[in-house]
Amino acid sequence: MSATARRAPTAPALASLLGFAGYEVTREYYVNDAGRQMDILAVSAWLRYLELFDEPIPFPPNAYQGGYVREMAEQIKQAHGDRYVHPAEAVLACVPETEDIEARLDGFILAGKDLLGEDWSYVHGHVLSEQLADCRADLEEFGVHFDVWFSERSLYDTGMVARAVEKLEKSGHIYTQDGAKWFQSTAFGDEKDRVVQRENGIYTYFASDIAYHLNKFERGFDKVIDVWGADHHGYIPRVRGALQASGADADKLDVTLVQFVSLFRDGQKVSMSTRSGEYVTLRQLRAEVGNDACRFFYMLRKCDQALDFDLDLAKSQSNDNPVYYVQYAHARICSVLAQWDGDESTLGRADLAPLQHEREFALCARLAEFPELVQAAARDYAPHALAFYLKDLAGDFHSWYNAERVLVDDVATREARLALALATRQVLRSGLALLGVSQPMSM
């Protein structure tokens, strides 16, 4: 599974930690609705649409091949019939005879744009709206909410990309070679200079990324935290360099890298490939193991380390399942307090002197770590530290609970132990909520 699904719970958990630690946080999703990848998705749907009208074209192996592409093709047919049909011969005439599969794919994109003309914008727009709506729904079902959905296309429509490149030119950090404009990123620690505008006048992704980050600073953010897939680690010096060359404070940009996830079922690694359509979506994963397991398991390793996700363990109801283990601690406390059936507000005044056992001291010490742990996790952008802490806290609680009775006859001891249990529940509840994991009252 790509790092994309892992970013879904990581970024919100980090945002929640920062908010809990006292920062004002805006959650923003950068929508890649411009550029070649969207063109590839659009032409993939169009080629599947042509198949529905017996215009068979050898489908590019590097196009998108998932079932959702066929679904979008069917939607276009249902809505507009054969309006966008063109003969296969006309399409193939635009595709170069070469073994370079990327060049052939660009040929198919060119065919779509040329043959469809103004209608290309409809196909492109339909694909975009469908995928964006699906993405929003998937994230909402996962309990992930964003305050802002920022369109990459808006950077072009408002001229921000052109202005960003112009700013770099005025600062003397752009040169022209073979008709293309290059940013001197090697001067800022990058391994080579980078193209910001191709010889055909089209801006690169890098150019729009520069414009986006400059726009963030123009909007007044004191700190920008990007959550990227680990395969984009080489992007960091060039983006920082471009910001510095533009006169912005590059230290205001921090990047958290998220490594890939390997899914295992029955001890065997699940094979996946996005382009070929062999993959497990976040929605499928959630359906199999549940939202809570998805979120908690993704936090069980530092986000810049690769993660092995054991599907069988995530579904098990045993103490070996870390999310079950932590949630069970919370449910156990709820059960004890329900059996007691007293006024929980009175426990804040309980005398804790009867807490004399070693396990009680250990549990109290663990609870006392929580405020500093949250501050450190927020400072270090390390939501995994909270997951580790909750596992340890649950372990301390279960150890104490199994060794000592809470509802004893002695009133002072009972109230002291109930107060300790209540404090543990509060920390478990707060910690799980920060990670976006539910806090069941019974299990």
C-alpha positions as a Markdown table, in Angstrom:
| # | Residue | x | y | z |
|---|---|---|---|---|
| 1 | Met | 0.0 | 0.0 | 0.0 |
| 2 | Ser | 1.3 | 3.4 | -0.9 |
| 3 | Ala | 2.2 | 6.0 | 1.7 |
| 4 | Thr | -0.9 | 8.0 | 0.7 |
| 5 | Ala | -3.2 | 5.8 | 2.9 |
| 6 | Arg | -0.8 | 6.0 | 5.8 |
| 7 | Arg | -0.8 | 9.8 | 5.5 |
| 8 | Ala | -4.6 | 9.9 | 5.9 |
| 9 | Pro | -4.4 | 9.2 | 9.7 |
| 10 | Thr | -0.9 | 10.5 | 10.3 |
| 11 | Ala | -1.5 | 14.1 | 9.2 |
| 12 | Pro | -4.8 | 14.5 | 11.3 |
| 13 | Ala | -3.2 | 13.0 | 14.3 |
| 14 | Leu | -0.3 | 15.4 | 14.1 |
| 15 | Ala | -2.7 | 18.3 | 13.6 |
| 16 | Ser | -4.7 | 17.2 | 16.7 |
| 17 | Leu | -1.5 | 16.9 | 18.8 |
| 18 | Leu | -0.4 | 20.4 | 17.8 |
| 19 | Gly | -3.9 | 21.7 | 18.6 |
| 20 | Phe | -3.9 | 20.0 | 22.0 |
| 21 | Ala | -0.5 | 21.4 | 22.7 |
| 22 | Gly | -1.8 | 24.9 | 22.2 |
| 23 | Tyr | -1.1 | 25.8 | 18.5 |
| 24 | Glu | -3.7 | 27.2 | 16.1 |
| 25 | Val | -3.9 | 24.7 | 13.3 |
| 26 | Thr | -5.4 | 24.7 | 9.8 |
| 27 | Arg | -5.8 | 21.4 | 8.1 |
| 28 | Glu | -5.3 | 21.7 | 4.3 |
| 29 | Tyr | -5.5 | 19.2 | 1.5 |
| 30 | Tyr | -3.6 | 20.1 | -1.6 |
| 31 | Val | -5.6 | 18.8 | -4.6 |
| 32 | Asn | -3.4 | 17.8 | -7.6 |
| 33 | Asp | -6.0 | 18.7 | -10.1 |
| 34 | Ala | -3.6 | 20.0 | -12.8 |
| 35 | Gly | -0.8 | 18.4 | -14.8 |
| 36 | Arg | 0.0 | 15.1 | -16.5 |
| 37 | Gln | -1.3 | 12.7 | -13.9 |
| 38 | Met | -4.8 | 14.1 | -14.2 |
| 39 | Asp | -4.4 | 13.9 | -18.0 |
| 40 | Ile | -3.4 | 10.3 | -17.7 |
| 41 | Leu | -6.5 | 9.5 | -15.6 |
| 42 | Ala | -8.7 | 11.4 | -18.0 |
| 43 | Val | -7.4 | 9.6 | -21.1 |
| 44 | Ser | -7.6 | 6.3 | -19.3 |
| 45 | Ala | -11.4 | 6.8 | -18.8 |
| 46 | Trp | -11.8 | 8.0 | -22.4 |
| 47 | Leu | -10.1 | 5.0 | -23.8 |
| 48 | Arg | -12.3 | 2.7 | -21.7 |
| 49 | Tyr | -15.3 | 4.7 | -22.9 |
| 50 | Leu | -14.3 | 4.1 | -26.6 |
| 51 | Glu | -14.1 | 0.4 | -25.8 |
| 52 | Leu | -17.8 | 0.5 | -24.9 |
| 53 | Phe | -18.6 | 1.6 | -28.5 |
| 54 | Asp | -16.5 | -1.1 | -30.1 |
| 55 | Glu | -13.5 | 1.1 | -30.8 |
| 56 | Pro | -10.9 | -1.2 | -29.4 |
| 57 | Ile | -7.5 | 0.4 | -28.8 |
| 58 | Pro | -4.5 | -1.4 | -27.1 |
| 59 | Phe | -4.8 | 0.0 | -23.6 |
| 60 | Pro | -1.5 | 1.6 | -22.5 |
| 61 | Pro | 0.2 | -0.5 | -19.8 |
| 62 | Asn | 1.1 | 2.7 | -17.9 |
| 63 | Ala | -2.4 | 4.1 | -17.9 |
| 64 | Tyr | -4.8 | 3.7 | -14.9 |
| 65 | Gln | -6.4 | 0.2 | -15.1 |
| 66 | Gly | -8.5 | -0.1 | -12.0 |
| 67 | Gly | -12.2 | -0.9 | -12.1 |
| 68 | Tyr | -13.0 | 2.7 | -11.1 |
| 69 | Val | -11.8 | 3.8 | -14.5 |
| 70 | Arg | -14.3 | 1.6 | -16.2 |
| 71 | Glu | -17.0 | 2.9 | -13.9 |
| 72 | Met | -16.2 | 6.5 | -14.9 |
| 73 | Ala | -16.3 | 5.5 | -18.6 |
| 74 | Glu | -19.8 | 4.0 | -18.0 |
| 75 | Gln | -20.9 | 7.2 | -16.3 |
| 76 | Ile | -19.8 | 9.3 | -19.3 |
| 77 | Lys | -21.7 | 6.9 | -21.7 |
| 78 | Gln | -24.9 | 7.0 | -19.6 |
| 79 | Ala | -24.8 | 10.8 | -19.5 |
| 80 | His | -23.7 | 11.6 | -23.1 |
| 81 | Gly | -24.1 | 8.5 | -25.2 |
| 82 | Asp | -21.6 | 8.5 | -28.1 |
| 83 | Arg | -20.8 | 12.2 | -28.1 |
| 84 | Tyr | -17.1 | 11.6 | -27.4 |
| 85 | Val | -16.6 | 8.7 | -29.7 |
| 86 | His | -13.8 | 8.9 | -32.3 |
| 87 | Pro | -12.5 | 6.1 | -34.6 |
| 88 | Ala | -9.7 | 4.0 | -33.2 |
| 89 | Glu | -7.7 | 4.8 | -36.4 |
| 90 | Ala | -7.9 | 8.5 | -35.7 |
| 91 | Val | -6.7 | 8.0 | -32.1 |
| 92 | Leu | -3.8 | 5.7 | -33.0 |
| 93 | Ala | -2.7 | 8.2 | -35.7 |
| 94 | Cys | -1.6 | 10.5 | -32.9 |
| 95 | Val | 0.4 | 7.9 | -31.1 |
| 96 | Pro | 4.1 | 7.6 | -32.1 |
| 97 | Glu | 5.4 | 4.1 | -33.0 |
| 98 | Thr | 8.0 | 3.8 | -30.3 |
| 99 | Glu | 8.9 | 1.4 | -27.5 |
| 100 | Asp | 8.9 | 4.4 | -25.1 |
| 101 | Ile | 5.7 | 3.7 | -23.2 |
| 102 | Glu | 5.6 | 7.2 | -21.7 |
| 103 | Ala | 5.9 | 8.8 | -25.1 |
| 104 | Arg | 3.1 | 6.6 | -26.4 |
| 105 | Leu | 0.9 | 7.6 | -23.4 |
| 106 | Asp | 1.6 | 11.2 | -24.1 |
| 107 | Gly | 0.4 | 10.5 | -27.7 |
| 108 | Phe | -2.9 | 9.2 | -26.4 |
| 109 | Ile | -3.3 | 12.3 | -24.2 |
| 110 | Leu | -2.6 | 14.5 | -27.3 |
| 111 | Ala | -5.1 | 12.5 | -29.3 |
| 112 | Gly | -7.8 | 13.1 | -26.6 |
| 113 | Lys | -7.1 | 16.8 | -26.5 |
| 114 | Asp | -6.9 | 17.2 | -30.3 |
| 115 | Leu | -9.9 | 15.0 | -31.2 |
| 116 | Leu | -12.2 | 16.1 | -28.4 |
| 117 | Gly | -11.3 | 19.8 | -28.5 |
| 118 | Glu | -13.4 | 21.7 | -26.0 |
| 119 | Asp | -15.0 | 18.4 | -25.0 |
| 120 | Trp | -11.7 | 17.3 | -23.4 |
| 121 | Ser | -12.4 | 19.7 | -20.5 |
| 122 | Tyr | -15.7 | 17.8 | -19.8 |
| 123 | Val | -14.0 | 14.4 | -19.7 |
| 124 | His | -11.1 | 15.9 | -17.6 |
| 125 | Gly | -13.6 | 17.6 | -15.3 |
| 126 | His | -15.8 | 14.6 | -14.9 |
| 127 | Val | -12.9 | 12.4 | -13.9 |
| 128 | Leu | -11.6 | 15.1 | -11.5 |
| 129 | Ser | -15.0 | 15.6 | -9.8 |
| 130 | Glu | -15.6 | 11.9 | -9.4 |
| 131 | Gln | -12.2 | 11.2 | -7.9 |
| 132 | Leu | -12.3 | 14.2 | -5.6 |
| 133 | Ala | -15.8 | 13.4 | -4.4 |
| 134 | Asp | -14.8 | 9.8 | -3.7 |
| 135 | Cys | -11.7 | 11.0 | -1.9 |
| 136 | Arg | -13.7 | 13.4 | 0.3 |
| 137 | Ala | -16.2 | 10.7 | 1.1 |
| 138 | Asp | -13.6 | 8.1 | 1.9 |
| 139 | Leu | -11.8 | 10.5 | 4.3 |
| 140 | Glu | -15.0 | 11.6 | 5.9 |
| 141 | Glu | -16.0 | 8.0 | 6.6 |
| 142 | Phe | -12.5 | 7.6 | 8.1 |
| 143 | Gly | -13.1 | 10.5 | 10.4 |
| 144 | Val | -10.6 | 12.7 | 8.6 |
| 145 | His | -11.7 | 16.3 | 8.1 |
| 146 | Phe | -9.9 | 19.2 | 6.3 |
| 147 | Asp | -10.6 | 22.9 | 6.8 |
| 148 | Val | -9.4 | 23.8 | 3.3 |
| 149 | Trp | -9.2 | 21.9 | 0.0 |
| 150 | Phe | -6.7 | 23.9 | -2.1 |
| 151 | Ser | -6.8 | 23.5 | -5.9 |
| 152 | Glu | -3.5 | 23.3 | -7.7 |
| 153 | Arg | -5.3 | 24.5 | -10.8 |
| 154 | Ser | -6.1 | 27.8 | -9.0 |
| 155 | Leu | -2.4 | 28.5 | -8.9 |
| 156 | Tyr | -2.4 | 28.6 | -12.7 |
| 157 | Asp | -5.8 | 30.3 | -13.1 |
| 158 | Thr | -4.7 | 33.2 | -10.9 |
| 159 | Gly | -1.3 | 33.5 | -12.4 |
| 160 | Met | 0.5 | 32.6 | -9.2 |
| 161 | Val | 2.7 | 30.0 | -10.9 |
| 162 | Ala | 3.9 | 32.6 | -13.5 |
| 163 | Arg | 4.6 | 35.1 | -10.8 |
| 164 | Ala | 6.6 | 32.6 | -8.7 |
| 165 | Val | 8.8 | 31.8 | -11.7 |
| 166 | Glu | 9.1 | 35.6 | -12.5 |
| 167 | Lys | 10.2 | 36.2 | -8.9 |
| 168 | Leu | 13.0 | 33.6 | -9.2 |
| 169 | Glu | 14.1 | 35.2 | -12.5 |
| 170 | Lys | 14.3 | 38.6 | -11.0 |
| 171 | Ser | 16.4 | 37.2 | -8.2 |
| 172 | Gly | 18.9 | 35.8 | -10.7 |
| 173 | His | 18.2 | 32.1 | -10.0 |
| 174 | Ile | 16.7 | 31.1 | -13.4 |
| 175 | Tyr | 18.6 | 30.4 | -16.6 |
| 176 | Thr | 17.5 | 29.3 | -20.0 |
| 177 | Gln | 18.8 | 26.2 | -21.7 |
| 178 | Asp | 17.4 | 24.4 | -24.8 |
| 179 | Gly | 14.4 | 26.7 | -24.6 |
| 180 | Ala | 13.5 | 25.6 | -21.1 |
| 181 | Lys | 13.8 | 27.6 | -17.9 |
| 182 | Trp | 15.9 | 26.1 | -15.1 |
| 183 | Phe | 16.1 | 26.9 | -11.4 |
| 184 | Gln | 19.6 | 26.8 | -10.0 |
| 185 | Ser | 18.7 | 24.4 | -7.2 |
| 186 | Thr | 22.3 | 23.0 | -7.0 |
| 187 | Ala | 23.2 | 26.3 | -5.3 |
| 188 | Phe | 20.9 | 25.3 | -2.5 |
| 189 | Gly | 22.0 | 21.7 | -1.9 |
| 190 | Asp | 20.0 | 19.9 | -4.6 |
| 191 | Glu | 21.8 | 17.2 | -6.7 |
| 192 | Lys | 21.0 | 19.0 | -10.0 |
| 193 | Asp | 19.2 | 22.0 | -11.4 |
| 194 | Arg | 15.4 | 21.7 | -12.1 |
| 195 | Val | 13.2 | 22.7 | -14.9 |
| 196 | Val | 10.4 | 25.1 | -13.9 |
| 197 | Gln | 9.1 | 25.8 | -17.5 |
| 198 | Arg | 9.5 | 23.5 | -20.4 |
| 199 | Glu | 10.5 | 24.6 | -23.9 |
| 200 | Asn | 6.8 | 24.3 | -25.0 |
| 201 | Gly | 5.9 | 26.9 | -22.3 |
| 202 | Ile | 4.2 | 24.4 | -19.9 |
| 203 | Tyr | 5.2 | 24.8 | -16.3 |
| 204 | Thr | 6.3 | 21.8 | -14.3 |
| 205 | Tyr | 4.9 | 20.4 | -11.1 |
| 206 | Phe | 7.9 | 21.9 | -9.3 |
| 207 | Ala | 6.8 | 25.4 | -10.5 |
| 208 | Ser | 3.3 | 25.0 | -9.0 |
| 209 | Asp | 4.8 | 23.6 | -5.8 |
| 210 | Ile | 6.9 | 26.7 | -5.4 |
| 211 | Ala | 3.9 | 28.9 | -6.0 |
| 212 | Tyr | 1.8 | 27.0 | -3.5 |
| 213 | His | 4.3 | 27.3 | -0.7 |
| 214 | Leu | 4.8 | 31.0 | -1.4 |
| 215 | Asn | 1.0 | 31.4 | -1.3 |
| 216 | Lys | 0.9 | 29.7 | 2.1 |
| 217 | Phe | 3.3 | 32.3 | 3.5 |
| 218 | Glu | 1.4 | 35.1 | 1.8 |
| 219 | Arg | -1.6 | 33.9 | 3.7 |
| 220 | Gly | 0.2 | 34.5 | 6.9 |
| 221 | Phe | 1.1 | 31.0 | 8.2 |
| 222 | Asp | 4.0 | 31.0 | 10.7 |
| 223 | Lys | 4.8 | 27.4 | 10.0 |
| 224 | Val | 4.0 | 25.1 | 7.2 |
| 225 | Ile | 4.1 | 21.3 | 7.8 |
| 226 | Asp | 3.9 | 19.1 | 4.7 |
| 227 | Val | 3.2 | 15.4 | 5.0 |
| 228 | Trp | 4.8 | 13.7 | 2.0 |
| 229 | Gly | 5.5 | 10.1 | 0.9 |
| 230 | Ala | 9.0 | 9.1 | 1.6 |
| 231 | Asp | 9.8 | 8.7 | -2.1 |
| 232 | His | 9.6 | 12.5 | -2.3 |
| 233 | His | 12.6 | 13.0 | 0.1 |
| 234 | Gly | 14.7 | 14.4 | -2.7 |
| 235 | Tyr | 12.1 | 17.2 | -3.2 |
| 236 | Ile | 12.9 | 18.8 | 0.1 |
| 237 | Pro | 16.1 | 20.7 | -0.8 |
| 238 | Arg | 14.8 | 22.0 | -4.1 |
| 239 | Val | 11.6 | 23.4 | -2.6 |
| 240 | Arg | 13.4 | 24.9 | 0.4 |
| 241 | Gly | 16.0 | 26.3 | -2.0 |
| 242 | Ala | 13.3 | 27.9 | -4.2 |
| 243 | Leu | 11.7 | 29.5 | -1.2 |
| 244 | Gln | 15.0 | 30.9 | 0.0 |
| 245 | Ala | 15.8 | 32.2 | -3.6 |
| 246 | Ser | 12.3 | 33.9 | -3.6 |
| 247 | Gly | 13.1 | 35.7 | -0.4 |
| 248 | Ala | 10.9 | 33.6 | 1.8 |
| 249 | Asp | 12.0 | 32.1 | 5.2 |
| 250 | Ala | 12.6 | 28.5 | 4.2 |
| 251 | Asp | 12.9 | 27.5 | 7.9 |
| 252 | Lys | 9.2 | 28.0 | 8.1 |
| 253 | Leu | 8.7 | 24.8 | 6.0 |
| 254 | Asp | 9.0 | 21.5 | 7.7 |
| 255 | Val | 8.4 | 18.2 | 5.9 |
| 256 | Thr | 7.3 | 14.9 | 7.6 |
| 257 | Leu | 8.0 | 11.9 | 5.4 |
| 258 | Val | 5.7 | 8.8 | 5.5 |
| 259 | Gln | 7.1 | 5.5 | 4.4 |
| 260 | Phe | 5.3 | 2.8 | 2.5 |
| 261 | Val | 3.1 | 0.1 | 4.1 |
| 262 | Ser | 3.2 | -3.6 | 3.3 |
| 263 | Leu | 0.0 | -5.6 | 4.0 |
| 264 | Phe | 0.2 | -9.1 | 5.2 |
| 265 | Arg | -2.6 | -11.7 | 5.2 |
| 266 | Asp | -2.1 | -15.3 | 6.5 |
| 267 | Gly | 1.6 | -14.5 | 6.8 |
| 268 | Gln | 1.9 | -13.6 | 3.1 |
| 269 | Lys | 2.5 | -10.2 | 1.7 |
| 270 | Val | -0.4 | -8.8 | -0.4 |
| 271 | Ser | 0.7 | -7.9 | -3.9 |
| 272 | Met | -0.2 | -4.4 | -5.1 |
| 273 | Ser | 0.3 | -2.1 | -8.0 |
| 274 | Thr | -1.6 | 1.2 | -8.5 |
| 275 | Arg | -1.4 | 1.5 | -12.2 |
| 276 | Ser | -2.2 | -2.1 | -12.9 |
| 277 | Gly | -5.3 | -1.9 | -10.6 |
| 278 | Glu | -3.9 | -4.5 | -8.2 |
| 279 | Tyr | -4.2 | -2.7 | -4.8 |
| 280 | Val | -6.1 | -2.5 | -1.5 |
| 281 | Thr | -7.8 | 0.8 | -1.2 |
| 282 | Leu | -8.2 | 2.6 | 2.2 |
| 283 | Arg | -11.9 | 1.9 | 2.0 |
| 284 | Gln | -11.4 | -1.8 | 1.5 |
| 285 | Leu | -8.9 | -1.9 | 4.4 |
| 286 | Arg | -11.3 | -0.1 | 6.7 |
| 287 | Ala | -14.1 | -2.5 | 5.7 |
| 288 | Glu | -11.9 | -5.4 | 6.6 |
| 289 | Val | -10.3 | -4.3 | 9.9 |
| 290 | Gly | -12.3 | -1.2 | 10.9 |
| 291 | Asn | -11.4 | 2.5 | 11.3 |
| 292 | Asp | -9.8 | 2.1 | 14.7 |
| 293 | Ala | -7.4 | -0.6 | 13.7 |
| 294 | Cys | -6.5 | 1.3 | 10.6 |
| 295 | Arg | -5.6 | 4.5 | 12.5 |
| 296 | Phe | -3.8 | 2.8 | 15.4 |
| 297 | Phe | -1.8 | 0.3 | 13.4 |
| 298 | Tyr | -0.6 | 3.1 | 11.1 |
| 299 | Met | 0.8 | 4.8 | 14.3 |
| 300 | Leu | 2.7 | 1.7 | 15.5 |
| 301 | Arg | 5.9 | 2.8 | 13.9 |
| 302 | Lys | 7.6 | 6.1 | 13.3 |
| 303 | Cys | 6.1 | 7.5 | 10.1 |
| 304 | Asp | 9.4 | 7.6 | 8.2 |
| 305 | Gln | 10.0 | 3.9 | 8.8 |
| 306 | Ala | 8.4 | 1.2 | 6.6 |
| 307 | Leu | 5.4 | -0.5 | 8.3 |
| 308 | Asp | 4.2 | -4.1 | 8.0 |
| 309 | Phe | 0.4 | -4.2 | 8.6 |
| 310 | Asp | -0.8 | -7.6 | 9.9 |
| 311 | Leu | -4.4 | -7.8 | 8.8 |
| 312 | Asp | -5.1 | -10.9 | 10.8 |
| 313 | Leu | -3.8 | -9.3 | 14.0 |
| 314 | Ala | -5.7 | -6.1 | 13.4 |
| 315 | Lys | -9.0 | -8.1 | 13.2 |
| 316 | Ser | -8.3 | -10.2 | 16.3 |
| 317 | Gln | -9.9 | -9.6 | 19.7 |
| 318 | Ser | -6.9 | -10.5 | 21.8 |
| 319 | Asn | -4.3 | -8.8 | 23.9 |
| 320 | Asp | -1.9 | -9.2 | 21.1 |
| 321 | Asn | -3.9 | -6.7 | 19.1 |
| 322 | Pro | -2.6 | -3.3 | 20.4 |
| 323 | Val | -5.7 | -1.3 | 19.6 |
| 324 | Tyr | -7.9 | -3.9 | 21.2 |
| 325 | Tyr | -5.6 | -4.0 | 24.2 |
| 326 | Val | -5.8 | -0.2 | 24.7 |
| 327 | Gln | -9.5 | 0.1 | 24.1 |
| 328 | Tyr | -10.2 | -2.9 | 26.4 |
| 329 | Ala | -8.4 | -1.0 | 29.2 |
| 330 | His | -10.8 | 1.9 | 28.7 |
| 331 | Ala | -13.8 | -0.4 | 28.6 |
| 332 | Arg | -12.7 | -2.2 | 31.7 |
| 333 | Ile | -12.6 | 1.1 | 33.6 |
| 334 | Cys | -16.0 | 2.1 | 32.4 |
| 335 | Ser | -17.4 | -1.3 | 33.6 |
| 336 | Val | -15.8 | -0.8 | 37.1 |
| 337 | Leu | -17.2 | 2.7 | 37.4 |
| 338 | Ala | -20.7 | 1.5 | 36.2 |
| 339 | Gln | -20.6 | -1.3 | 38.9 |
| 340 | Trp | -19.7 | 1.3 | 41.5 |
| 341 | Asp | -22.5 | 3.5 | 40.3 |
| 342 | Gly | -21.3 | 6.5 | 42.3 |
| 343 | Asp | -20.8 | 10.2 | 41.6 |
| 344 | Glu | -17.5 | 10.4 | 39.6 |
| 345 | Ser | -17.2 | 14.1 | 40.4 |
| 346 | Thr | -16.5 | 13.2 | 44.0 |
| 347 | Leu | -13.4 | 11.2 | 43.1 |
| 348 | Gly | -11.4 | 14.3 | 42.4 |
| 349 | Arg | -11.4 | 14.9 | 46.2 |
| 350 | Ala | -10.4 | 11.3 | 47.1 |
| 351 | Asp | -7.5 | 10.8 | 49.5 |
| 352 | Leu | -4.8 | 8.9 | 47.5 |
| 353 | Ala | -2.8 | 7.9 | 50.5 |
| 354 | Pro | -4.1 | 4.3 | 50.4 |
| 355 | Leu | -2.4 | 3.8 | 47.1 |
| 356 | Gln | 0.7 | 2.0 | 48.4 |
| 357 | His | 1.4 | -0.8 | 46.0 |
| 358 | Glu | 4.2 | -0.8 | 43.5 |
| 359 | Arg | 1.9 | -1.2 | 40.5 |
| 360 | Glu | -0.1 | 1.8 | 41.7 |
| 361 | Phe | 3.0 | 3.9 | 41.9 |
| 362 | Ala | 4.0 | 2.8 | 38.4 |
| 363 | Leu | 0.5 | 3.7 | 37.0 |
| 364 | Cys | 0.6 | 7.1 | 38.7 |
| 365 | Ala | 4.0 | 7.8 | 37.3 |
| 366 | Arg | 2.9 | 6.8 | 33.8 |
| 367 | Leu | -0.1 | 9.1 | 34.0 |
| 368 | Ala | 2.1 | 12.0 | 35.1 |
| 369 | Glu | 4.1 | 11.6 | 31.9 |
| 370 | Phe | 1.1 | 12.4 | 29.6 |
| 371 | Pro | 1.3 | 16.3 | 29.5 |
| 372 | Glu | 5.1 | 16.2 | 28.7 |
| 373 | Leu | 4.6 | 13.3 | 26.2 |
| 374 | Val | 2.0 | 15.3 | 24.3 |
| 375 | Gln | 4.2 | 18.4 | 24.1 |
| 376 | Ala | 7.2 | 16.3 | 23.0 |
| 377 | Ala | 5.2 | 14.4 | 20.4 |
| 378 | Ala | 3.8 | 17.7 | 19.0 |
| 379 | Arg | 7.3 | 19.3 | 19.0 |
| 380 | Asp | 8.9 | 16.3 | 17.2 |
| 381 | Tyr | 5.9 | 15.7 | 14.8 |
| 382 | Ala | 5.8 | 12.2 | 16.3 |
| 383 | Pro | 2.2 | 10.9 | 16.7 |
| 384 | His | 3.6 | 7.4 | 17.0 |
| 385 | Ala | 5.0 | 8.3 | 20.4 |
| 386 | Leu | 1.5 | 8.7 | 21.7 |
| 387 | Ala | 0.5 | 5.3 | 20.4 |
| 388 | Phe | 3.5 | 3.7 | 22.2 |
| 389 | Tyr | 2.6 | 5.6 | 25.3 |
| 390 | Leu | -1.0 | 4.4 | 25.3 |
| 391 | Lys | 0.1 | 0.8 | 24.9 |
| 392 | Asp | 2.4 | 1.2 | 27.9 |
| 393 | Leu | -0.3 | 2.9 | 29.9 |
| 394 | Ala | -2.8 | 0.1 | 29.1 |
| 395 | Gly | -0.2 | -2.4 | 30.1 |
| 396 | Asp | 0.3 | -0.7 | 33.5 |
| 397 | Phe | -3.4 | -0.6 | 34.0 |
| 398 | His | -4.1 | -4.2 | 33.1 |
| 399 | Ser | -1.2 | -5.3 | 35.4 |
| 400 | Trp | -2.6 | -3.3 | 38.3 |
| 401 | Tyr | -6.2 | -4.3 | 37.7 |
| 402 | Asn | -5.3 | -8.0 | 37.5 |
| 403 | Ala | -3.4 | -7.8 | 40.7 |
| 404 | Glu | -5.6 | -5.6 | 42.9 |
| 405 | Arg | -9.4 | -5.4 | 43.4 |
| 406 | Val | -10.8 | -1.9 | 42.9 |
| 407 | Leu | -14.2 | -2.3 | 44.5 |
| 408 | Val | -13.0 | -3.4 | 47.9 |
| 409 | Asp | -15.0 | -3.0 | 51.1 |
| 410 | Asp | -12.7 | -0.4 | 52.7 |
| 411 | Val | -14.2 | 3.0 | 51.6 |
| 412 | Ala | -10.9 | 5.0 | 51.6 |
| 413 | Thr | -9.1 | 2.3 | 49.5 |
| 414 | Arg | -12.0 | 1.9 | 47.2 |
| 415 | Glu | -12.3 | 5.6 | 46.5 |
| 416 | Ala | -8.5 | 6.0 | 46.0 |
| 417 | Arg | -8.4 | 3.2 | 43.5 |
| 418 | Leu | -11.5 | 4.4 | 41.7 |
| 419 | Ala | -9.8 | 7.8 | 41.4 |
| 420 | Leu | -6.8 | 6.2 | 39.9 |
| 421 | Ala | -9.0 | 4.3 | 37.5 |
| 422 | Leu | -10.9 | 7.4 | 36.5 |
| 423 | Ala | -7.7 | 9.3 | 35.9 |
| 424 | Thr | -6.4 | 6.4 | 33.7 |
| 425 | Arg | -9.7 | 6.5 | 31.7 |
| 426 | Gln | -9.4 | 10.2 | 31.1 |
| 427 | Val | -5.8 | 9.9 | 29.7 |
| 428 | Leu | -6.7 | 6.9 | 27.6 |
| 429 | Arg | -9.8 | 8.7 | 26.3 |
| 430 | Ser | -7.8 | 11.9 | 25.5 |
| 431 | Gly | -4.9 | 9.9 | 23.9 |
| 432 | Leu | -7.2 | 7.8 | 21.7 |
| 433 | Ala | -9.2 | 10.8 | 20.6 |
| 434 | Leu | -6.0 | 12.6 | 19.5 |
| 435 | Leu | -5.2 | 9.6 | 17.3 |
| 436 | Gly | -8.8 | 9.5 | 16.0 |
| 437 | Val | -9.6 | 6.2 | 17.6 |
| 438 | Ser | -12.9 | 5.5 | 19.4 |
| 439 | Gln | -13.1 | 4.9 | 23.1 |
| 440 | Pro | -15.7 | 2.1 | 23.7 |
| 441 | Met | -17.4 | 1.9 | 27.0 |
| 442 | Ser | -17.9 | -1.9 | 26.6 |
| 443 | Met | -16.3 | -4.6 | 24.6 |
